[in-house]
Amino acid sequence: MIIYVNSQFTLMPNITLSLPEEVYRKMKRRTDVKWSEVARRAIVERLERLEGPVAFRASTSDLRDMIVESGVELEKIPVEDAIRYYRKTKELEWKRTSTIQAN
């Protein structure tokens, strides 16, 4: 049996970020957005562009090249199948990055 444990409570250092007042007011109105997560992802993405990927992540052009090399013909995949595969991949990626497995 596999139990998934939410890993969002990992102890991480904090930083202070200065913003223009107008940007701050707009952010405060958007309570549906986790701004610390937006900033965290932006910083990680920037570091990956500067230093290379921290974990395996491929750009769209890298993925396109991998698909071509594998011999898969995307234009022959029915749209319904592509949407289903996309949703399943998105779900699995969320599970991979948002949870850890505990025995």
Secondary structure, DSSP 8 states (H G I E B T S, - for coil): --EEEE-TT-----------HHHHHHHHH-TTS-HHHHHHHHHHHHHHHHH--SS----HHHHHHHHHHHT--GGGS-HHHHHHHHHHHHHHHHHHHHEEEE-
